[in-house]
Amino acid sequence: MPLRDTLATLALASLLALPTAQAQVPAAPDASGPAPAEGKKDYSPSERLLLMSEQLKGLKAGTTLNYRYVHKGEGDEPFEDDAKVMLAKRQDGSCCSAKGEFLSGARKLQLPEVQSPVGNPVLLYFLERDIRQMNKITKGSANYFRKRIRMALYEAGTLRDVQATYQGKPVAAREIILTPYVNDPNEARFPLYVQRSYRFVLSESVPGQVLSLQTLTPGPKPDSTPLTDDQLTLAGASVPALQPFTPIAVRTVQ
């Protein structure tokens, strides 16, 4: 894996794990307003749900979480692809490390293995692809976009209970919606993406708890086709088949 890709993904993982006060986004030179309070280390309800909940709880080594990725939009060709999170025993025999496969071919995201994850790494993979796309399209700093998402999760995330569907059945879920670039002091640098929104749907009733993720950039008019619409949805989970039991022949000694 290229070192740059590994470092970028680890940078996002580290940023998401930071107390919010340490993840502050530097203001634009002409921005006004009070400076953030020093040493503030609390977390918002959205942060706790998305970044700190034990989303892999109850899953065993050998489990594979399967996701479907769908991209649509005005800007380029639509496509569909797959993503996976595979859990395996660590070297000491405990559970689990996580290895990801995110998209394929030229779109494939090179991913480091995650040791002892608490949250579901698919969130990390989805956001890292999104940030790299924003960097590619706008030429803005990937680190800046990472920090905007992190701060939006703390300051302005909308969290509510919703009813969702998994494999045709209703499940109770919680939804987080972010618009990290609204009121961004640097929004003039990427005006088409100011209204870009992020939607996270989590449910304790599904394996891995991450049910769906979406980024949506609306078109210039209310009835316009979205400029971009990327959705990742949990398709299911698979575990290795149990090996058939082979009885051991016992010879009776006369």
Backbone bond lengths (Angstrom), bond angles and torsions (degrees), N, CA, C in turn:
res aa  C-N    CA-C-N  psi(-1)  N-CA   C-N-CA  omega(-1)  CA-C   N-CA-C  phi
1 M - - - 1.453 - - 1.521 109.44 -
2 P 1.356 119.37 135.01 1.453 120.47 177.03 1.523 111.30 -57.69
3 L 1.335 116.25 137.83 1.456 120.91 -177.83 1.521 111.13 -59.92
4 R 1.351 117.43 -36.70 1.464 120.28 -179.13 1.526 111.56 -60.86
5 D 1.351 116.96 -41.38 1.464 120.43 179.88 1.523 110.92 -66.27
6 T 1.334 115.95 -41.99 1.459 119.66 178.90 1.523 111.23 -61.55
7 L 1.328 116.80 -45.71 1.454 120.59 -178.77 1.519 111.54 -65.15
8 A 1.344 116.93 -38.16 1.462 120.01 179.76 1.524 111.15 -63.54
9 T 1.327 116.58 -44.66 1.462 119.99 -179.90 1.517 111.17 -66.67
10 L 1.326 117.00 -40.45 1.460 120.17 178.31 1.529 110.94 -67.20
11 A 1.342 116.67 -32.97 1.464 119.88 177.44 1.517 110.74 -62.78
12 L 1.327 117.24 -41.96 1.464 120.66 177.71 1.523 110.33 -65.49
13 A 1.325 116.78 -43.93 1.464 119.90 179.67 1.523 110.68 -59.85
14 S 1.331 116.92 -42.33 1.461 120.35 -179.86 1.511 111.16 -66.66
15 L 1.330 117.20 -41.02 1.452 121.27 -179.44 1.520 111.01 -64.70
16 L 1.318 117.28 -41.97 1.455 119.64 179.83 1.526 112.02 -65.09
17 A 1.333 116.31 -26.67 1.465 120.10 -178.41 1.523 112.93 -85.27
18 L 1.331 118.19 -12.48 1.452 120.94 -175.75 1.520 112.12 -71.36
19 P 1.351 117.84 147.36 1.459 119.02 164.48 1.523 108.91 -56.77
20 T 1.316 116.81 145.98 1.449 120.42 -171.58 1.517 113.16 -58.41
21 A 1.315 117.55 -36.37 1.459 119.68 -178.20 1.517 112.05 -61.29
22 Q 1.314 117.60 -27.81 1.459 121.18 179.78 1.523 111.90 -85.69
23 A 1.320 117.26 -8.59 1.467 121.13 -179.04 1.519 111.24 -106.19
24 Q 1.344 117.74 20.81 1.451 120.62 -177.58 1.522 110.97 -61.60
25 V 1.332 115.84 142.02 1.460 121.93 176.53 1.505 108.19 -89.12
26 P 1.336 119.03 127.58 1.456 119.48 177.55 1.518 110.43 -61.09
27 A 1.326 116.95 136.29 1.458 120.31 179.39 1.518 109.87 -74.52
28 A 1.334 115.96 157.14 1.457 121.07 173.83 1.524 108.44 -63.83
29 P 1.345 118.26 154.16 1.458 120.77 -176.02 1.515 113.73 -55.59
30 D 1.367 118.49 -32.74 1.447 120.34 -176.11 1.520 112.58 -97.56
31 A 1.347 117.31 5.74 1.459 119.97 -178.40 1.517 109.95 -73.19
32 S 1.332 115.52 144.97 1.454 119.71 178.58 1.518 109.45 -118.27
33 G 1.320 117.08 166.55 1.455 120.67 179.01 1.505 110.29 128.42
34 P 1.325 117.01 165.24 1.465 120.60 -177.31 1.510 111.72 -68.06
35 A 1.300 115.48 146.96 1.468 120.91 177.50 1.512 109.13 -72.65
36 P 1.355 117.73 150.14 1.460 119.76 178.83 1.526 111.06 -62.72
37 A 1.305 116.10 146.51 1.464 121.04 179.60 1.514 110.32 -65.51
38 E 1.312 115.71 134.94 1.454 121.09 179.90 1.520 110.24 -73.93
39 G 1.328 115.62 140.97 1.444 120.72 172.30 1.512 115.30 76.74
40 K 1.333 117.44 7.81 1.461 119.65 -179.24 1.526 109.56 -74.11
41 K 1.336 117.84 125.38 1.454 120.64 -171.74 1.524 112.55 -131.70
42 D 1.344 116.49 22.35 1.453 118.13 177.92 1.531 109.73 -81.91
43 Y 1.323 115.72 168.93 1.457 121.13 -179.32 1.524 108.83 -127.86
44 S 1.307 116.73 147.10 1.452 121.13 177.38 1.527 109.65 -80.18
45 P 1.345 118.23 162.46 1.463 120.31 175.49 1.532 112.27 -58.07
46 S 1.330 117.45 -35.83 1.471 120.17 178.98 1.518 110.99 -65.62
47 E 1.342 116.13 -41.87 1.463 119.87 177.89 1.529 111.33 -62.11
48 R 1.321 115.45 -44.17 1.464 119.23 -178.20 1.522 111.53 -62.81
49 L 1.333 116.73 -41.18 1.456 120.13 -179.83 1.523 111.42 -68.79
50 L 1.324 116.60 -46.27 1.458 120.20 -172.21 1.524 113.17 -80.60
51 L 1.321 117.07 -36.82 1.467 120.54 -170.07 1.519 114.85 -108.93
52 M 1.333 117.87 -18.97 1.452 119.09 -170.04 1.525 114.12 -121.81
53 S 1.328 118.46 -5.49 1.465 120.20 179.53 1.527 110.46 -80.74
54 E 1.319 116.88 150.69 1.468 122.60 -177.08 1.532 109.24 -82.89
55 Q 1.315 115.54 80.46 1.464 121.16 -172.04 1.529 113.52 -74.38
56 L 1.322 117.15 -18.89 1.473 120.25 179.84 1.526 112.12 -99.75
57 K 1.318 115.77 8.90 1.465 120.84 -178.03 1.527 110.85 -58.65
58 G 1.318 116.76 132.21 1.460 121.69 177.82 1.508 115.17 89.31
59 L 1.333 117.83 -11.50 1.464 119.75 178.37 1.524 110.23 -84.59
60 K 1.332 116.16 150.61 1.457 121.54 -176.02 1.520 111.39 -112.68
61 A 1.326 114.85 159.11 1.460 120.38 175.43 1.519 109.34 -56.70
62 G 1.316 115.08 138.96 1.457 120.38 -177.08 1.515 113.65 98.90
63 T 1.335 116.75 -10.94 1.463 120.65 178.68 1.525 109.82 -75.34
64 T 1.316 116.68 138.75 1.463 123.01 173.17 1.521 108.62 -120.20
65 L 1.324 116.07 125.40 1.462 121.94 174.43 1.520 108.26 -94.08
66 N 1.317 117.05 125.14 1.462 122.25 -175.03 1.525 110.51 -109.47
67 Y 1.330 116.12 131.49 1.459 122.50 -178.02 1.528 110.47 -127.64
68 R 1.329 114.51 152.65 1.468 121.43 175.00 1.516 108.92 -113.20
69 Y 1.332 116.55 129.21 1.467 122.73 -179.06 1.526 108.43 -108.86
70 V 1.337 116.28 128.27 1.469 121.31 179.65 1.525 108.58 -126.66
71 H 1.331 115.65 125.59 1.470 121.42 177.29 1.520 109.81 -115.75
72 K 1.337 115.58 129.56 1.463 121.81 174.28 1.521 107.98 -136.84
73 G 1.344 115.64 166.73 1.458 118.20 176.45 1.510 112.98 152.00
74 E 1.305 114.15 169.61 1.453 121.66 -177.03 1.524 111.88 -77.12
75 G 1.351 115.73 -28.03 1.455 119.30 -168.78 1.512 115.97 -76.81
76 D 1.349 120.05 -27.30 1.456 120.48 -176.69 1.524 109.80 -155.41
77 E 1.328 114.97 -173.91 1.456 120.19 -176.09 1.528 111.50 -72.72
78 P 1.339 117.05 139.64 1.464 119.56 175.87 1.528 110.51 -71.28
79 F 1.321 116.10 155.56 1.465 120.08 174.70 1.515 109.56 -155.81
80 E 1.325 115.69 161.96 1.456 123.21 172.57 1.519 108.62 -129.54
81 D 1.315 116.15 146.03 1.468 120.13 -177.40 1.531 108.23 -156.12
82 D 1.330 115.89 -177.91 1.459 121.22 -176.43 1.524 111.20 -121.40
83 A 1.322 114.57 157.10 1.458 122.05 173.64 1.526 108.02 -140.10
84 K 1.335 115.61 150.82 1.464 120.63 -178.60 1.519 109.86 -140.41
85 V 1.324 114.87 148.33 1.462 122.05 167.19 1.518 106.38 -123.43
86 M 1.339 116.63 120.31 1.464 122.18 -176.00 1.524 109.96 -112.98
87 L 1.314 115.76 124.41 1.462 121.83 -178.89 1.522 110.07 -96.50
88 A 1.324 115.95 137.88 1.468 120.72 -178.69 1.521 109.77 -141.32
89 K 1.321 115.93 157.58 1.464 120.38 175.35 1.523 109.53 -66.34
90 R 1.332 115.06 143.75 1.457 119.45 173.87 1.525 109.76 -78.99
91 Q 1.302 115.77 173.89 1.468 120.00 -175.83 1.512 112.45 -60.58
92 D 1.343 116.65 -28.31 1.465 118.78 179.83 1.529 112.12 -85.74
93 G 1.329 116.74 3.75 1.456 120.90 177.16 1.512 114.55 91.38
94 S 1.345 117.75 -7.87 1.463 120.64 -179.66 1.525 110.19 -83.58
95 C 1.309 116.67 166.89 1.462 123.13 -178.92 1.529 109.17 -108.05
96 C 1.263 118.17 136.09 1.469 130.12 1.28 1.524 108.05 -151.83
97 S 1.307 115.86 157.81 1.458 121.58 163.86 1.521 106.89 -98.97
98 A 1.334 116.93 161.51 1.456 120.67 -177.89 1.523 109.92 -128.43
99 K 1.318 115.58 133.48 1.455 122.29 177.25 1.516 107.87 -121.24
100 G 1.326 116.19 137.05 1.452 119.49 -176.46 1.508 113.72 -114.24
101 E 1.324 114.88 149.84 1.466 123.14 167.60 1.518 106.03 -126.92
102 F 1.339 116.24 115.44 1.457 119.88 -173.58 1.524 109.89 -125.00
103 L 1.327 115.08 106.98 1.461 124.92 -176.84 1.528 110.55 64.90
104 S 1.334 115.46 -175.65 1.464 119.20 -172.77 1.527 110.12 -144.91
105 G 1.339 115.03 171.22 1.454 121.09 177.91 1.515 111.94 59.80
106 A 1.349 115.92 -138.66 1.465 120.84 -177.80 1.525 112.22 -66.33
107 R 1.321 117.55 -21.62 1.473 121.08 -178.67 1.531 112.65 -88.24
108 K 1.306 117.69 -5.88 1.459 120.74 -174.34 1.519 111.29 -60.36
109 L 1.314 115.80 133.32 1.455 122.02 178.08 1.520 108.91 -96.09
110 Q 1.333 116.29 123.04 1.455 121.06 179.18 1.528 108.52 -78.08
111 L 1.327 116.88 126.81 1.456 120.76 -169.01 1.524 111.85 -129.01
112 P 1.319 117.24 136.17 1.470 119.50 173.44 1.526 110.18 -78.34
113 E 1.306 116.87 153.60 1.458 121.14 173.75 1.524 108.88 -69.37
114 V 1.328 116.07 142.02 1.462 121.26 -179.75 1.525 108.60 -105.91
115 Q 1.320 116.60 119.47 1.453 121.35 179.17 1.533 110.06 -88.01
116 S 1.311 116.98 133.44 1.466 123.38 175.11 1.528 113.38 52.34
117 P 1.323 118.83 51.63 1.464 119.21 179.09 1.527 110.95 -69.73
118 V 1.317 116.15 145.23 1.462 122.31 172.13 1.523 108.38 -97.76
119 G 1.341 115.61 -52.25 1.444 120.38 175.53 1.516 111.29 -83.26
120 N 1.314 115.76 171.56 1.462 122.02 179.48 1.532 109.10 -79.46
121 P 1.339 118.95 119.03 1.466 120.60 -176.78 1.524 114.25 -63.12
122 V 1.340 118.84 -14.76 1.455 119.16 -179.44 1.526 110.74 -61.57
123 L 1.323 117.23 -29.05 1.464 120.41 175.78 1.523 110.52 -63.11
124 L 1.319 116.29 -44.91 1.460 121.94 177.58 1.525 110.75 -59.25
125 Y 1.334 116.76 -44.83 1.458 120.89 -177.80 1.529 110.92 -65.32
126 F 1.326 116.68 -44.26 1.459 120.61 -178.01 1.531 111.12 -63.08
127 L 1.327 116.62 -45.35 1.456 119.75 -179.65 1.522 112.07 -68.31
128 E 1.320 117.01 -35.96 1.468 118.92 179.10 1.522 111.00 -64.97
129 R 1.331 117.70 -40.53 1.470 118.81 175.64 1.524 110.38 -62.80
130 D 1.325 116.77 -43.59 1.461 120.50 -179.55 1.529 110.84 -59.73
131 I 1.313 116.90 -45.32 1.468 121.20 -178.54 1.524 110.97 -64.56
132 R 1.321 116.59 -40.37 1.472 119.06 178.32 1.525 111.16 -65.66
133 Q 1.340 117.30 -35.54 1.462 120.44 176.91 1.527 110.37 -67.28
134 M 1.322 117.49 -42.04 1.466 120.51 177.26 1.525 110.82 -62.14
135 N 1.310 116.41 -41.65 1.464 121.09 177.09 1.525 111.36 -61.43
136 K 1.329 116.14 -42.78 1.463 121.14 -178.75 1.525 111.92 -67.00
137 I 1.343 116.75 -42.06 1.456 121.38 -174.78 1.528 111.82 -76.41
138 T 1.338 116.32 -44.64 1.464 120.19 -172.16 1.523 113.68 -98.21
139 K 1.329 117.41 -13.72 1.468 123.08 -174.25 1.532 112.23 65.45
140 G 1.336 116.59 15.55 1.456 120.43 177.14 1.521 111.02 -80.71
141 S 1.325 116.07 169.45 1.456 121.94 -177.81 1.523 110.77 -72.19
142 A 1.325 116.40 126.76 1.463 120.52 177.19 1.522 110.46 -61.14
143 N 1.316 116.99 -38.11 1.459 119.79 -179.93 1.521 111.33 -65.94
144 Y 1.328 116.67 -35.01 1.463 120.41 177.32 1.523 110.32 -63.45
145 F 1.348 117.79 -44.50 1.456 121.08 179.21 1.532 110.97 -64.01
146 R 1.317 117.10 -39.33 1.466 120.32 176.87 1.527 110.57 -57.42
147 K 1.316 115.84 -46.38 1.456 120.18 -176.99 1.528 111.75 -69.61
148 R 1.324 118.04 -34.83 1.464 119.99 177.73 1.529 110.85 -63.33
149 I 1.304 116.86 -42.08 1.465 120.31 178.34 1.517 110.13 -63.97
150 R 1.330 116.37 -43.65 1.472 120.31 -179.13 1.523 111.30 -62.59
151 M 1.334 116.90 -43.48 1.452 120.05 -178.45 1.525 111.67 -71.36
152 A 1.334 117.44 -35.41 1.461 120.15 177.24 1.521 110.61 -63.35
153 L 1.308 116.25 -36.28 1.456 120.68 178.71 1.527 110.79 -63.13
154 Y 1.314 116.54 -32.71 1.459 121.49 179.29 1.530 112.27 -82.23
155 E 1.338 116.17 -43.17 1.460 120.16 -168.72 1.528 114.38 -91.24
156 A 1.324 117.49 -36.53 1.462 118.37 -166.03 1.521 114.16 -139.84
157 G 1.317 118.36 18.96 1.456 119.55 178.77 1.526 111.27 -71.29
158 T 1.326 116.09 133.83 1.460 121.75 175.70 1.524 108.54 -94.38
159 L 1.330 116.68 121.37 1.463 122.08 -176.67 1.525 108.74 -119.55
160 R 1.343 116.44 129.09 1.464 119.67 179.09 1.519 110.38 -151.61
161 D 1.334 115.51 159.09 1.455 122.12 174.55 1.527 109.18 -81.94
162 V 1.341 116.55 137.34 1.463 121.39 179.94 1.523 109.33 -138.70
163 Q 1.324 115.09 165.65 1.457 121.63 171.72 1.527 107.10 -104.07
164 A 1.318 117.37 125.61 1.459 121.66 -178.79 1.528 109.10 -122.21
165 T 1.331 115.49 -179.91 1.462 121.00 -179.35 1.514 109.62 -128.13
166 Y 1.328 115.85 133.78 1.466 121.78 175.23 1.522 108.49 -131.73
167 Q 1.334 115.75 119.17 1.461 122.68 -178.94 1.530 111.28 51.22
168 G 1.331 115.06 43.71 1.454 121.47 174.86 1.515 115.79 82.38
169 K 1.340 117.73 0.66 1.464 120.68 -177.98 1.529 109.89 -118.11
170 P 1.347 116.35 142.84 1.473 119.31 178.75 1.525 111.35 -70.96
171 V 1.322 115.95 141.37 1.465 121.32 176.75 1.528 108.25 -137.70
172 A 1.321 116.08 145.87 1.459 121.11 173.55 1.526 108.53 -73.04
173 A 1.322 116.42 136.24 1.460 120.37 -176.17 1.523 109.51 -145.18
174 R 1.329 114.73 170.26 1.461 121.64 174.00 1.518 107.99 -125.75
175 E 1.316 115.81 140.65 1.464 122.47 -174.20 1.526 110.19 -120.63
176 I 1.327 115.40 133.73 1.462 122.61 174.67 1.526 107.73 -117.11
177 I 1.326 116.89 131.74 1.464 121.20 175.86 1.526 108.72 -124.26
178 L 1.334 115.88 130.66 1.460 122.89 179.15 1.523 110.29 -123.40
179 T 1.334 116.10 146.84 1.466 121.83 168.49 1.535 106.44 -130.59
180 P 1.326 117.19 79.22 1.469 120.44 -169.02 1.521 115.91 -68.97
181 Y 1.342 118.41 -15.23 1.460 119.25 -175.08 1.526 113.55 -105.05
182 V 1.340 117.32 -0.74 1.457 120.58 172.88 1.529 108.12 -70.02
183 N 1.330 116.14 132.06 1.471 122.63 -176.71 1.518 113.25 63.67
184 D 1.320 115.76 21.50 1.465 120.09 174.92 1.532 108.12 -70.39
185 P 1.330 118.60 129.80 1.470 119.81 179.66 1.518 113.59 -61.78
186 N 1.337 117.29 -17.51 1.466 120.89 179.68 1.523 112.67 -108.25
187 E 1.348 117.75 20.31 1.461 120.12 -173.35 1.528 113.11 -62.86
188 A 1.321 118.86 -22.62 1.469 121.05 179.41 1.523 111.70 -64.23
189 R 1.324 117.42 -18.34 1.465 120.80 -179.47 1.523 112.38 -80.26
190 F 1.353 117.42 -19.88 1.471 120.40 178.93 1.530 109.22 -143.91
191 P 1.348 117.78 64.38 1.472 121.45 -172.53 1.527 114.34 -61.03
192 L 1.322 118.21 -31.00 1.464 120.39 -178.77 1.523 112.41 -70.33
193 Y 1.334 117.09 -16.99 1.468 120.57 -173.11 1.522 113.39 -112.21
194 V 1.328 117.47 9.09 1.462 120.69 -178.72 1.526 111.38 -62.02
195 Q 1.333 117.41 -36.83 1.463 121.41 -177.57 1.536 112.68 -90.53
196 R 1.296 117.84 11.84 1.463 121.42 178.53 1.530 109.85 -60.07
197 S 1.324 116.59 130.13 1.461 120.76 -177.93 1.526 110.51 -119.92
198 Y 1.334 115.04 155.62 1.461 123.52 -179.82 1.521 107.58 -124.25
199 R 1.325 115.81 130.52 1.465 120.56 -178.48 1.526 108.92 -125.69
200 F 1.331 116.43 125.45 1.449 123.00 -179.42 1.527 108.02 -121.22
201 V 1.329 117.85 125.79 1.458 121.93 178.47 1.525 108.03 -119.47
202 L 1.344 116.40 120.15 1.457 121.93 -177.74 1.521 109.86 -123.11
203 S 1.329 115.18 145.51 1.455 120.52 179.33 1.522 109.68 -145.72
204 E 1.321 116.40 133.72 1.458 120.23 176.10 1.518 111.77 -74.10
205 S 1.333 117.13 -6.55 1.464 121.50 -178.87 1.526 113.30 -88.88
206 V 1.347 117.60 -1.54 1.464 119.79 -178.64 1.524 109.41 -121.74
207 P 1.332 118.44 151.30 1.470 120.52 179.87 1.524 111.32 -64.03
208 G 1.311 116.19 130.39 1.464 121.16 -179.25 1.505 113.74 82.15
209 Q 1.328 117.74 -9.00 1.471 126.45 173.46 1.526 115.14 65.53
210 V 1.327 119.90 -18.21 1.468 121.17 176.81 1.517 107.98 -87.52
211 L 1.324 116.28 108.44 1.464 121.38 -176.52 1.518 111.62 -88.64
212 S 1.333 117.78 -44.04 1.467 120.21 177.92 1.519 110.16 -157.50
213 L 1.330 114.94 152.16 1.456 124.01 177.05 1.522 107.33 -133.91
214 Q 1.329 117.00 143.81 1.464 119.65 -178.98 1.523 110.51 -149.90
215 T 1.334 115.84 139.56 1.458 121.27 164.86 1.522 106.80 -119.54
216 L 1.331 115.81 135.95 1.464 121.53 -176.08 1.517 109.33 -135.37
217 T 1.337 116.07 124.68 1.456 121.66 173.74 1.519 108.12 -112.17
218 P 1.336 118.21 108.94 1.465 119.72 -176.76 1.525 111.73 -68.50
219 G 1.332 115.37 157.59 1.457 120.84 175.36 1.518 111.13 -73.73
220 P 1.332 117.83 177.86 1.476 121.46 -175.31 1.525 113.81 -68.60
221 K 1.341 118.46 -21.77 1.459 122.17 179.32 1.529 109.69 -121.92
222 P 1.346 116.87 157.44 1.472 119.42 -178.18 1.524 114.16 -57.35
223 D 1.336 117.24 -32.10 1.464 120.01 -178.90 1.525 112.85 -98.39
224 S 1.327 117.29 10.74 1.466 121.09 179.92 1.519 111.09 -76.28
225 T 1.332 116.12 153.29 1.460 121.10 169.96 1.528 108.79 -64.49
226 P 1.332 118.52 137.24 1.468 119.26 177.80 1.528 111.52 -54.31
227 L 1.312 114.85 142.64 1.459 119.03 177.27 1.524 110.00 -65.89
228 T 1.338 116.02 -42.58 1.471 121.27 172.98 1.521 108.48 -143.77
229 D 1.325 115.61 147.21 1.465 122.19 175.73 1.521 107.25 -148.78
230 D 1.333 116.13 106.70 1.462 121.92 -178.73 1.517 108.75 -117.28
231 Q 1.337 116.86 126.48 1.457 121.16 -178.88 1.529 110.50 -131.48
232 L 1.316 114.80 136.49 1.459 122.17 174.90 1.523 106.98 -119.80
233 T 1.324 117.47 126.72 1.462 121.82 -175.30 1.519 110.22 -129.67
234 L 1.320 116.48 136.93 1.463 121.20 177.29 1.525 110.03 -67.48
235 A 1.328 116.14 122.86 1.466 121.10 177.40 1.519 111.42 -91.47
236 G 1.333 116.82 -32.80 1.457 120.16 -179.52 1.513 110.79 161.31
237 A 1.316 115.93 -177.77 1.461 122.70 178.51 1.516 108.82 -131.01
238 S 1.319 115.50 143.73 1.466 120.49 178.41 1.519 109.39 -127.37
239 V 1.316 115.54 149.42 1.460 121.67 176.83 1.524 107.87 -129.10
240 P 1.331 117.78 152.57 1.466 119.76 179.72 1.526 111.11 -59.96
241 A 1.313 115.28 141.37 1.470 119.49 177.30 1.522 109.63 -66.67
242 L 1.315 115.80 142.34 1.460 120.20 176.83 1.518 110.53 -68.07
243 Q 1.309 116.03 139.22 1.451 120.08 176.84 1.536 109.59 -70.83
244 P 1.325 117.53 138.19 1.473 118.98 -179.91 1.526 111.04 -62.40
245 F 1.317 114.90 144.21 1.464 120.75 -179.40 1.519 109.42 -77.19
246 T 1.313 114.31 127.25 1.464 119.98 178.05 1.528 108.88 -109.61
247 P 1.319 118.41 112.09 1.460 119.99 -178.65 1.532 111.09 -64.21
248 I 1.296 115.06 144.17 1.466 120.60 179.78 1.528 108.05 -91.54
249 A 1.325 114.24 127.31 1.477 118.16 179.28 1.518 110.06 -71.32
250 V 1.298 116.27 131.21 1.464 122.35 179.40 1.522 108.16 -117.15
251 R 1.332 115.32 124.36 1.460 119.52 179.27 1.515 109.58 -98.26
252 T 1.302 115.11 127.40 1.460 119.85 179.48 1.519 109.62 -79.06
253 V 1.317 114.74 128.42 1.461 119.01 177.82 1.518 109.38 -85.58
254 Q 1.345 116.82 122.13 1.475 121.95 179.94 1.531 110.53 -77.38
